[in-house]
Amino acid sequence: MRRSSTQGVNDGISCIIGAFNEAPRIAAVLAVASVHPLLQEVIVVDDGSTDDTAKVVKRFPSVRLISYTENQGKSFAMATGIAKAQSNFLMLLDADLKGLTAEYLTKLATPVLSGKTGVSLSLRKNSLLIFRAIGLDFVSGERVISKELLSDALDEIFELPRFGIEVFMNRIIIARQLSISVAHWHQVTQSRKTEKLGYWKGIRAEWRMIADLLRVVYPALLISQTWQMLSLRANHAGKVATVVQLVKAHYNAL
């Protein structure tokens, strides 16, 4: 049982960032997150990087660094950070964001902190076209959510496939019927794996990630999950027929 202690938990936000070989990119994210007034702590989990990721993180004294030598995958890294978090709310961020500003983090955090919604997700400038069309990126790596919801499932998260954590969280969101807010990050992009690894290695890495998602939830359930999350989105009336057709068309084409 890999549980975290509840001692010292506060009402703020713990920011968790998993990183694997993100030395060229993570400083831009930490420059914003490490000084944001709504974040009580920032935890970076170095997931067995072989580059200078840890050295870059150490340039930010307020950031807590957790490192281990063997790459375990995103699900394991995020579970490790969640287990160590000391706040009641979690902000999960990817380490390879470009164009991130304090304003975008505020837009992501405020709906949950104010009690307006139970969870918030980002919608980036370079999210897939289908996600931008329907107004929801159901595999967004940038989220704010109650720690309690994930702490109770930590043992399961540790055992997930390497990239299964987002769709696993979606199951919890749907089961709890949490209202969802979407933070439109109009100038924020995420570095694609083809940018980091080169075209062919990047394509293979993308397909491995998709395979992990499908190990957590079957393709037909992905459609259902997306639809159910859309129904939970706050202030998202109308577009029902259009959205369901777009989602079905997208997954039929896969």
HELIX and SHEET records of a PDB file:
HELIX    1   1 ILE A   26  ALA A   33  1                                   8    
HELIX    2   2 THR A   53  VAL A   57  1                                   5    
HELIX    3   3 LYS A   74  LYS A   84  1                                  11    
HELIX    4   4 ALA A  102  LEU A  113  1                                  12    
HELIX    5   5 LEU A  129  ILE A  134  1                                   6    
HELIX    6   6 LYS A  147  SER A  151  1                                   5    
HELIX    7   7 LEU A  154  PHE A  158  1                                   5    
HELIX    8   8 ILE A  165  ARG A  176  1                                  12    
HELIX    9   9 LYS A  193  LEU A  197  1                                   5    
HELIX   10  10 TYR A  199  VAL A  216  1                                  18    
HELIX   11  11 PRO A  219  LEU A  232  1                                  14    
HELIX   12  12 VAL A  240  ASN A  252  1                                  13    
SHEET    1   A 7 VAL A  63  TYR A  68  0                                        
SHEET    2   A 7 LEU A  39  ASP A  47  1                                        
SHEET    3   A 7 ASN A  10  ALA A  19  1                                        
SHEET    4   A 7 SER A  87  ASP A  94  1                                        
SHEET    5   A 7 ARG A 143  SER A 146 -1                                        
SHEET    6   A 7 VAL A 119  ARG A 124 -1                                        
SHEET    7   A 7 ILE A 180  TRP A 185  1                                        
SHEET    1   B 2 LEU A  97  LYS A  98  0                                        
SHEET    2   B 2 THR A 189  GLN A 190 -1                                        
END                                                                             
